[in-house]
Every structure is written in structure tokens, then in C-alpha cells.
Amino acid sequence: MDSSVARIGVLGCGTVGTAFVGLVARQAATVRARTGLALEIAAVAVRELDRDRPGIDPSLLTDDPAAVVADPAIDVVVEVMGGIDDARGLVLAALAAGKPVVTANKALLAVSGAELFAAAESAGVDLLFEPAVAGGIPLVRPLRESLLAEPIDLVVGIVNGTTNYILTQMTESGAGYADALAEAQSLGFAEADPTADVGGHDAAAKIAILASIAFGVVLTSDDVDVEGITAVTARDIAFADRHGFVLKLLAMAERHETSDGVRQSVRVHPTLVPVDHPLAAVRGSFNAVFVHGDAVGDLMFYGPGAGGAPTASAVLGDVVDAAVNLRRGTHASVGALADARLLDPAELIDAWYIGLEVDDRPGVLAVIAAALGEHGVSIASMDQDVADPDARVARIDLVIHPARTADVRATLDALRALEPVRSIDATVRVLPGVVGT
Amino acid sequence: MDSSVARIGVLGCGTVGTAFVGLVARQAATVRARTGLALEIAAVAVRELDRDRPGIDPSLLTDDPAAVVADPAIDVVVEVMGGIDDARGLVLAALAAGKPVVTANKALLAVSGAELFAAAESAGVDLLFEPAVAGGIPLVRPLRESLLAEPIDLVVGIVNGTTNYILTQMTESGAGYADALAEAQSLGFAEADPTADVGGHDAAAKIAILASIAFGVVLTSDDVDVEGITAVTARDIAFADRHGFVLKLLAMAERHETSDGVRQSVRVHPTLVPVDHPLAAVRGSFNAVFVHGDAVGDLMFYGPGAGGAPTASAVLGDVVDAAVNLRRGTHASVGALADARLLDPAELIDAWYIGLEVDDRPGVLAVIAAALGEHGVSIASMDQDVADPDARVARIDLVIHPARTADVRATLDALRALEPVRSIDATVRVLPGVVGT
């Protein structure tokens, strides 16, 4: 490329693409002063050419993204179109043409990351993806670069703003799940079809990407054990509040040293977090990712996990990096990713909160305790109160000491089969390291 | 340098230097796998050659740091010796010899940063300093790179672990300042002479460095308006607690758009932070830095702000970066720093908490309110109670709406001169943006 101008082709012009084009216009002078590079939006590929797009020069628009990627006058490609198949083909074509790519596409990376990283490496250009994981939070760069030599054993975060908004509302206003979801939808924090968010799938894609770079192994969305927030109840929230916890949807990647060597686990599920843990203070639609490294200890990165302007800020940071690297003839590298060796989720060892409704009569507790004991599961703390005196129903809230998930599942099956147990209404894991073994 | 080996000369072998040498030994294989670079500690310059240093090969020790810097076999210099004059000369000599330098020396950078950055730029090598600012927290790299194009208008943080430990103890145990300091000293969180920490000077050096890179201007320790925590009382803490605040020592850099153009302010002082602000949840000796950018919004970086292992982790991240850049023939750049245009601290506009002891008799409040009104200062909220019925002393706690510091100072002088005012016991600023104008 001309050493002083970086011509950018943008694929997609939704919220992030529009914000990015505006941000480049506002910040080009600063970038030029700090790096000597003039950023220039050279083309914007859109699906509908005739839609009104305020702030975007109509002469830049095209409905042919393949032509943008192939155009020799384009130096850097920004992929903010979303979707998987088309985006994958365009990113691969751009890399093959020697153009660095900045992508905000978490779904694509969580499915095809390893293939794309390898393509970037063999083309000798950048594939940068800060905006794909946690919106505006600088997280990928610190993990890839600052902590490259740090032995990381835990990445755990709140990486979905919609579910954190819903859970924060349930916690602070006492709303039930359905009401909190409806409110989030009416305020634009949740989509009409909220499945990807409330089902935990969006968080799963993000933690797969984060775990890949933190542990240096290939992990995809399919490797993530996922439970969303649709079964969270006001009872869970009330239990958390009484016992010094906040209930959060956490995405968690762990590195385990087992007798069989190093294994990884990656999961998303509702989790009880102690109120004095830094993640507990992350409210509303904010995101935060907590990282533990052997030398550095506990780190946390906090900020807006979505939204046009914050995500555009992350795109711009990566575009400047890619353009500077291109001028220098260098590129960033994820490094070779090893194959993952997944720990069977049944082998995860966690403390759990278990909420039951049982017959309110003498001896029931002894029966339950016996069932737990038979499976080697022990009680760390317990609450009991009468839920409905007329129906003679009592409510029991247990926290168990950390136990193998397989044993916990077997225990739950055994409890369900007990005659005095009417229902098991709550099964929520506790953040590892909080309840002693 | 040999393209596959990076030979490191370490200047200083205190807590950080020792931890760094150990970390390189443990992590060299990981670094090699991810970057192709073999890190090798080639020399360690110490003051006392004959001290016992477990884990360090005695054949690497020398008491001649200038020889380490001059040695053509050394590729990268790590400066963890501290102090200013000697360190400055050695860093300049290393840069002049074409060797990248990683430094943990905040005092040096806060005094001579601009000179050293210019020397690195003209030598075309890296001067990296992640470990100088907030121990293990990746903060300098995100600010320099991820947020290079982001218009940052606020950097505010808890950047001194000693004072945060003391204030956390005062808040959680109700201890007075002297007792909390003594406890921190006995546990090793505060030094025998705690002046640099409790006086705010350590925080001042760090915010001067952060502000320089966030705003792209030359700022030194001398530009920072500093007030430490030695005057913080249990009364201040109790007021904060009653009113939904936590008292923190904040280091704060702001970019102001004035009628006279852009100006910067940099300051350190005790500050009331709302309990639901992310900085309020930063307890004990942890550090956190909150950054506000126009596009990205609110970010926070949290972690251990000091300690051998975390700081060594930051040194290692920078050493890998410097070695990779050296192999590629590139270097990171702070960019040209402009001259700062400091806002006169008297022009800062803040809400304040003011605590008085006054005569407990009718009409006193009217006198005080009149004095405030004369200076254009208005009350946002007020508490009054009787401190000592026998002595007829009442206590008044005020929060004033944001006002020019010059006006607040004049108001305080006027209040002191009022006959019914016995003393002004508390003057603590509130985090900007919290109390409405």
C-alpha cells in the first residue's frame, strides 16, 4: 500500500458499520498525528443499495462485497456483516489477497476460527478480532500480547449484556424472568427473538474464542457446555441475596491439571457469585472478564460489551494496528493452536445450590441427607422454611460442598425419586473456589 | 540479534528482578512455542555481589550495570533497579546502543518520560513500561494501542495499593487512620516510612504517566495537584457510608474543552465514590483504572497493582514484545507528545463534602447558608446532629453542588471566619458527574 494512506473496505453497514464510518471521519486527524497514517473509507458493501444512510457518502456504497475484497486499491477489510457462510468466504478471499482483516463476527470465529487464523498466518497478514468478543473492551490484545507468556488457568466473565441486564433487573427490582425479559425487549436491550442471548449461545461463542487464545488450543462453540437463564426464578435470586451471592450468567474456561495431563473445560451457566467478587459489581448491560494467571494473579477487564460506538472503537483500534503492521510488513500472530483436550463436563467439580419442595413432616430431612450421603455429596449450608402450611409443603435450600457433576446429577435423580420430595426447583452452580471442599 | 535467541540484561535484583528471573525460567518454553524466541537471562546487575540470591545463577551476577548495557551480546535491557539518576543514565545508554528497554521505574518516567521516549524514538527501539504503572494490570498497552484512536477525556483510578488497603480497613473495620496504617505496616502492605504512599506521591507519578499516554502530552509528577490520605478521619468514612459513598484515594486526569481550547488537569486526592460505581468495589491492595472515551464509553482495568510476581508478569509481556519487535526491525511508538496546557486547579469544578462543627443554637444554619450563597455555592444535601449536648456543639455535614475550586476555597475561608463555626473537619471532593449541577 501507499505508505501513508490506508484505504478501508467495509463489509456490512448495520449499527457497527455505520458507527465505524462515522468514527473514522471524526478520528482520522488524531490517527494521522499519532501514526502518520491517513485512514480512508474506500468502499462500503451493503445488502440494499437504495436505503437511506445518513452520514455515509453514497458514492462509496456497493452491493458487491466480493469486488471490495478483490479490489487492489483496498488495503484493509473490515467485516461487520455478520452471518457465517458468506462472511467466511469473503474473509478467506481477503486474506488470500494479502489484505489484513478486522472482524466483529463472533459466530464465524467460534465456528471457523482455527481455519481463519491459519489462513491469515499462511498469507502473512493480520486477522484481528477485538470487536468480536466483548464490544469495546480491550481484551483480545491484552490476552494475545501482554499475557502471551502468562500461564492462564481461568477466564470467567459476563460476556452477554442482555442476560446481565435481565438478571440485574430481577435482582434489583424483584421482577420475575418473564417481566424482566419483556422490559429488556421494550428498552431495546433484548431482541424480539431472544434465544441466542437468553439461551447462552452468544456467550458460548465468545468464551470459545477467549479460551482458544488464552489456552492456545482450538475450541469451537460446539465444545461449550451451555445452560441459559430461562429457568432462573425469583426464588434463585432471593436465595442468592439471602446468602451473600449475586446470580450471574457466567461464561467460564478452565485449564485443569489432571492425572491424565492438561485438559480444558468451557461452559456457560447461571452461577452464584459472592457479592464481594469484582464480577458481582457488574450491573446492567455491562460486560466484564476476569482472568487468573499463575504469576499475575487476578485481573478483570470491564466495559460496554456491545453497542455501535463501543464496538466501532474496537474496530478502529484494530484497523490502525493492521494498517501500521501492513506498512511495516509485519503481522500479529495467534501462534499455532494445539488440539483441545476437553474435560468431560461430568468430571467438573463444583459446589451447587439445590432448592427443593418437600413434604412438611418429621424425618424428611434425614431421608434427604441420607440420599446425599450415599452419593458422597455433603451439605455446606442449609435453610428450611414452610412454603405452604395448608398443603404441608416445606422448602429446603441446600448448598453442597464441591462434588463431581456426575455425582451431583445422580444425587438429583435420587432426590427426585424420593417419595417426600415434591420437586427440585433450583440447581445453580457456585463460582469455583468459593465453597470449601 | 540472533533471530531465535533474545539475551536479556537485568538491572536490579530486588523483589521484581528476582521474580522476573524465576518467571523467565518457568515460561521460556511457552514463549518459544508461541513466538519462536528463546529468552535467556544473560546478566543480572546487582549492588551487592556477595548476597545470597536463591534461584539466580551466581555466574550471571555483576556489579557493573554500565557493562551490561554496553555488552554487544545483550539484546534487551530490563531496568528494575529503581532510583532516578543512575537509572536514567543507564536507560539512555541502552537506547543509544540500539537496545530496547523495559522499565518498571515509575519515578523515572514521571520525571524524565518525554526525554526517554524521544531517545527511544530517535534510536528506533522500544521503551516499554507496562510494569511501571499498575503492576500486573495490562493498561499501558491497551491505552497506547487499542485506544490510540479513541478520544479519551477521563482516566481515574486507584493506583496505590497501600492507601487502598488502609482506606478499605477503615471502611470495613471502622479503624482510625493511625491504627489502619500500623496494621498495614505490620502486614507488609505499607513501608516503615509510608510518606510516598500515604502522601499521594506514588499515585501522582503513575497518573502523570497514564495521562501523558492517554492525552498525548508531556506531563510530569510536578504537574499533579496532590493531597494524600493522612487527614482522612473516621468521620469522613462514616459520612460516606451513610450517604451511599465509599472513600477512595483517586488519581484523576481530565481533558477539558474550555473557551480557551483544550486543557488538562491531573490530580490525586481522597474522593467520595458512589457505592455502585465499579471503582467502589476495588478492595484491599488491588488497583483499578477507569477510562472514559467518547466512542467506547466506560472501561475499567482491575488487578494487582504491585508485588513481585504480577509486576514480573508485566515485565515479561513487554520483554517478549520488545524481542519480537527487535527481530522484525520494528518498534512501538508513544508518538510525538505535545506540550501540556494545564488547567489551573482553582478552575476545577467539583462537588464537595464539607463537615463542620458549629455552636448548637438557633440561626446558625441560616448564617452558614448565607455565607455559601454569597460565594455562589449551593447545598445539594445536608445532615445535622448534636455532637456534644453539654458543650452545645452540633455537627453539620454538607454536600455542595459542583462549584469552582477557587470559590469553594473562598467559601471555606469565609466559614472559618464565622463566629458560630468552631471548626471545619472535613473537605472531601466527590467523583465528578455524581452530584448534579
Interface residues (C-beta under 8 A of the other chain):
Chain A: A19 L23 R26 Q27 T30 V31 A33 R34 T35 E130 G136 I137 P138 R141 P142 E145 S146 L147 L148 A149 E150 P151 G216 D276 P278 A280 A281 V282 R283 F286 A288 G293 A295 V296 G297 D298 L299 M300 F301 Y302 G303 P304 G307 A309 P310 A312 S313 A314 L316 G317 V320 D321 R328 T330 S333 G335 A336
Chain B: A19 L23 R26 Q27 T30 V31 A33 R34 T35 E130 G136 I137 P138 R141 P142 E145 S146 L147 L148 A149 E150 P151 G216 D276 P278 A280 A281 V282 R283 F286 A288 G293 A295 V296 G297 D298 L299 M300 F301 Y302 G303 P304 G307 A309 P310 A312 S313 A314 L316 G317 V320 D321 R328 T330 S333 G335 A336
